[in-house]
Amino acid sequence: MAHDRRFRFALICSGTSIASAAEFTELARKAEDLGYSTLFVPDHFVDHPLAPPVALAHAAAVTSTLRIGPLVLGNDYKHPVVLAREMATLDMLSEGRLELGIGAGWMTADYDKAGLPLDRAGVRIARLAESIAILKGLFAPGPFTFEGEHYQVRDLDGAPKPVQQPMPFLIGGGGPKILALAAREAQIVGVNANLRSGVGESPESVASLTAAATDQKLEWLRAAAGDRFDDLEIQTLVGFTHITQAAGDAAPIFEGMAGHFKVTPDDARMAPVTLVGTEGQIEELLEARRERWQMSYTVVESTAIDTFAPLVARLAGK
């Protein structure tokens, strides 16, 4: 069934902004009350202290409709058999509210500080593909066997089974190989920066966020997905959200960003990683991005929960 491309909005826990159980509980409940679809937790060892499975279980326990998910799990940090049990348990205990975000791993600092070997991107993506096959196999009924280059699973009947069949996988990226994998395996595709450099703010990563670069990513995705493309939900992660009072207030911000990132002001305005302007201007931007790139699922930082709430109220489900 083709995806209807209605707007959905989610929050991702920002860095070290959560300091206590009470604070995290309040964030989850507030997100639900304000109409956000999903609360995401990142999976990094640096500047992101919450462990996704534990934090998401808590978020699910203190809410009733809010969806939950990791954005995204680093595949190299856990064996897929361990991960399958954790994610199936999370889906079962949340009564089917999990969106399973998983990626190949990219942040150099994570690997360096944890003493993990950082293989080249092609190897990490191949390992991720095997991991996804194992996760899906263990989520399905009956025993599962897998003989791959990176993993072997022998006659294992995964338990528990997730409530959602199929489990919605969320895979994101900015390069052709990872987007091709997402096109084949995911229900939700995050169209993000190309993080091949291993550093989020590298010139290469920034250059991959322009409108023209995003056009290219959608071409890769569409070509790899074929008939599946219409069924995919396209997501983007917004790093900078700023709602202005007057229509002219956004122009100097775009000019400043253009100078800093060496792009044109219009590229800065259209770049999916930013949302700047009045509520009306941001609504127009979101609609323009949905029209151009089919992006209907927007994730903003949890620190912007109140700032962005009026847009959620105006657009969620439309």
C-alpha positions in Angstrom: 0.0 0.0 0.0 1.4 3.4 -1.0 2.4 5.7 1.8 0.1 8.6 2.2 2.9 11.1 3.0 1.0 12.7 5.9 3.2 14.8 8.1 4.7 13.2 11.3 7.0 14.9 13.8 9.4 13.3 16.2 11.9 14.4 18.9 15.4 13.1 19.4 17.0 13.5 22.8 19.6 16.2 22.6 23.0 15.4 23.9 23.4 15.8 27.7 20.1 17.6 28.1 18.4 14.9 30.2 19.8 14.8 33.7 17.2 12.8 35.7 14.4 10.2 35.5 11.8 12.9 36.3 13.1 15.1 33.4 13.0 12.2 30.9 9.6 11.2 32.1 8.3 14.7 31.6 9.8 14.9 28.1 8.2 11.7 27.0 4.7 12.7 28.4 5.0 16.2 27.0 5.9 14.9 23.6 2.8 12.6 23.6 0.6 15.5 24.9 1.8 17.9 22.2 1.2 15.4 19.3 4.7 14.4 18.5 4.6 10.9 16.9 7.8 9.5 18.2 10.6 9.9 20.8 14.1 8.9 19.6 17.3 8.2 21.5 20.7 8.3 19.7 23.3 5.6 20.1 26.7 7.2 20.7 29.2 6.9 23.4 30.2 10.5 23.3 27.9 13.3 24.5 24.8 11.1 24.4 24.6 9.4 27.8 21.3 7.5 27.6 21.4 3.8 26.6 18.7 3.5 23.9 16.9 0.2 24.9 16.7 1.1 28.6 15.6 4.7 28.0 13.1 3.7 25.4 11.6 1.1 27.7 11.1 3.8 30.3 9.6 6.2 27.8 7.1 3.5 26.7 6.2 2.7 30.3 5.2 6.3 31.1 3.2 6.9 27.9 0.4 5.1 26.1 0.5 6.1 22.4 4.0 7.7 21.9 6.1 5.7 19.5 9.7 5.1 20.5 12.9 4.2 18.6 16.7 4.4 18.5 18.0 6.9 15.9 20.0 4.9 15.2 21.6 1.9 16.7 25.3 1.4 15.8 25.3 -2.2 14.3 28.9 -2.8 15.4 28.1 -2.3 19.1 26.0 -5.4 19.6 25.7 -8.9 18.1 22.4 -9.1 16.1 21.1 -12.1 18.2 21.4 -10.0 21.4 19.9 -7.0 19.6 17.0 -9.0 18.2 15.9 -10.1 21.7 16.2 -6.6 23.1 14.2 -5.0 20.3 11.5 -7.7 20.2 11.2 -7.3 24.0 10.9 -3.5 23.6 8.2 -3.9 20.9 6.3 -6.4 23.0 6.4 -4.4 26.2 5.5 -1.2 24.4 2.6 -3.0 22.7 3.9 -2.4 19.2 5.3 1.1 19.4 8.9 0.6 18.3 10.5 2.0 15.2 13.8 0.1 14.8 16.4 2.5 13.6 19.7 0.9 12.8 22.8 2.0 10.9 26.3 0.8 10.0 28.0 3.0 12.5 29.9 6.1 11.4 31.2 8.3 14.2 35.0 7.8 14.4 35.1 9.0 18.1 32.7 6.2 19.1 35.1 3.5 17.7 38.3 5.2 19.0 37.1 5.7 22.6 35.5 2.2 22.8 38.6 0.5 21.3 36.4 -0.9 18.5 38.0 -1.6 15.0 36.6 0.8 12.4 36.3 -1.1 9.1 35.8 0.7 5.8 32.2 1.8 5.0 31.6 -1.0 2.5 32.4 -3.7 5.1 30.3 -2.0 7.8 27.3 -1.8 5.4 27.7 -5.4 4.4 27.7 -6.4 8.0 24.6 -4.3 8.6 22.9 -6.1 5.7 23.6 -9.4 7.4 22.5 -8.1 10.8 19.1 -6.9 9.3 18.6 -10.4 7.7 19.2 -12.0 11.1 16.9 -9.5 13.0 14.1 -10.2 10.5 14.7 -13.9 10.7 14.5 -14.0 14.4 11.4 -11.8 14.5 9.6 -14.2 12.2 7.9 -17.4 13.3 10.0 -20.6 13.7 13.7 -21.4 14.0 16.2 -19.5 11.9 19.6 -20.4 10.5 22.0 -17.9 8.8 25.4 -18.5 7.4 27.1 -15.2 6.4 30.5 -13.8 6.1 30.2 -11.8 9.4 27.6 -13.7 11.4 26.3 -17.3 11.8 23.1 -18.2 13.5 22.1 -21.9 13.9 18.6 -23.1 14.4 17.5 -20.3 16.8 13.9 -19.5 17.3 13.9 -15.9 18.4 12.0 -15.0 21.5 10.0 -13.0 22.2 8.3 -12.2 18.9 7.6 -8.5 18.3 4.0 -7.4 18.3 4.5 -5.6 14.9 4.7 -7.9 11.9 6.6 -6.7 10.0 8.7 -4.6 12.4 9.1 -1.1 10.9 12.8 -0.7 10.2 14.3 2.8 9.9 17.6 3.1 8.0 19.2 6.4 7.1 22.2 7.7 5.3 23.6 9.9 2.6 25.5 7.6 0.3 24.4 5.3 -2.5 25.3 2.0 -0.8 23.4 2.7 2.5 20.4 4.2 0.7 20.2 1.2 -1.5 20.1 -1.0 1.5 17.4 1.2 3.1 15.5 1.0 -0.2 15.4 -2.8 0.0 14.9 -3.3 3.7 13.4 -0.3 5.5 9.9 1.0 5.9 11.2 4.4 6.9 14.3 6.0 5.2 16.2 8.8 6.7 17.7 11.0 4.0 20.7 12.5 5.9 24.2 13.8 5.5 26.9 11.7 4.0 28.9 10.8 7.1 31.7 9.0 5.3 34.3 11.3 7.0 33.2 10.1 10.4 32.7 13.6 11.6 29.3 15.3 11.5 30.5 18.8 10.9 33.1 18.0 8.3 33.1 20.1 5.0 32.1 16.9 3.1 29.2 16.2 5.4 28.0 19.8 5.2 28.3 19.9 1.4 26.1 16.8 1.2 23.1 18.6 2.7 22.4 21.0 -0.1 19.2 20.9 -2.1 21.1 19.5 -5.2 22.8 16.8 -3.0 19.4 15.9 -1.6 18.0 15.6 -5.1 20.8 13.1 -5.9 20.0 11.1 -2.8 16.4 10.8 -3.8 17.4 9.6 -7.2 19.6 6.9 -5.7 16.8 5.9 -3.4 14.2 5.9 -6.1 16.4 3.8 -8.4 17.2 1.3 -5.8 13.7 1.0 -4.4 11.9 0.6 -7.7 8.3 -0.4 -7.0 8.9 -0.1 -3.2 9.5 3.6 -3.4 5.9 4.6 -3.0 5.6 2.5 0.2 8.6 4.2 1.9 8.2 7.0 4.5 10.9 9.6 4.0 12.4 11.1 7.1 14.9 13.9 7.8 16.7 15.0 10.9 16.7 18.7 11.6 19.7 20.0 13.5 18.8 23.7 13.6 15.2 25.0 14.3 14.5 28.7 14.8 11.1 30.3 14.6 11.2 34.0 13.9 8.6 36.7 14.6 8.7 38.5 11.3 9.1 37.2 7.7 12.2 39.2 7.1 14.0 38.0 10.2 15.2 34.7 8.5 17.2 36.3 5.7 20.2 37.4 7.9 20.3 33.9 9.4 20.4 32.2 6.0 23.1 34.7 4.9 25.2 33.9 8.0 24.8 30.1 7.5 25.6 30.5 3.8 28.9 32.3 4.6 29.8 29.7 7.3 29.1 26.7 5.2 30.0 28.2 1.8 26.7 27.6 0.2 24.1 30.0 -1.2 21.4 31.5 1.1 18.7 29.6 -0.8 20.7 26.4 -0.3 20.8 27.1 3.4 17.1 27.7 3.4 16.2 24.5 1.6 18.7 22.3 3.3 16.7 19.6 5.1 18.9 19.9 8.2 17.5 23.5 9.0 14.1 24.9 9.6 14.2 28.7 10.0 11.4 31.3 9.6 8.0 32.3 10.9 5.5 29.5 11.5 4.0 30.2 8.1 7.3 30.2 6.4 8.3 26.9 8.0 5.0 25.4 7.0 5.7 26.4 3.4 9.2 24.9 3.7 7.9 21.6 5.0 5.3 21.4 2.2 7.9 22.3 -0.4 10.3 19.6 0.8 7.5 17.1 0.9 6.6 18.0 -2.7 10.2 17.9 -3.9 11.6 15.0 -1.9 8.5 13.2 -0.4 9.8 14.1 3.1 6.9 13.9 5.4 8.6 12.7 8.7 10.6 15.4 10.5 12.7 14.9 13.6 13.8 17.9 15.7 16.0 18.2 18.7 14.2 17.7 22.1 15.4 21.1 23.2 13.0 22.5 20.5 10.0 20.7 21.9 8.1 23.9 22.8 9.4 26.0 20.0 8.2 23.5 17.4 5.0 22.5 19.1 2.8 25.0 17.1 3.9 23.5 13.8 3.1 20.0 15.1 -0.4 21.2 16.1 -0.9 22.8 12.7 0.5 20.0 10.5 0.6 16.6 12.1 -1.5 14.1 10.2 -2.1 16.5 7.3 
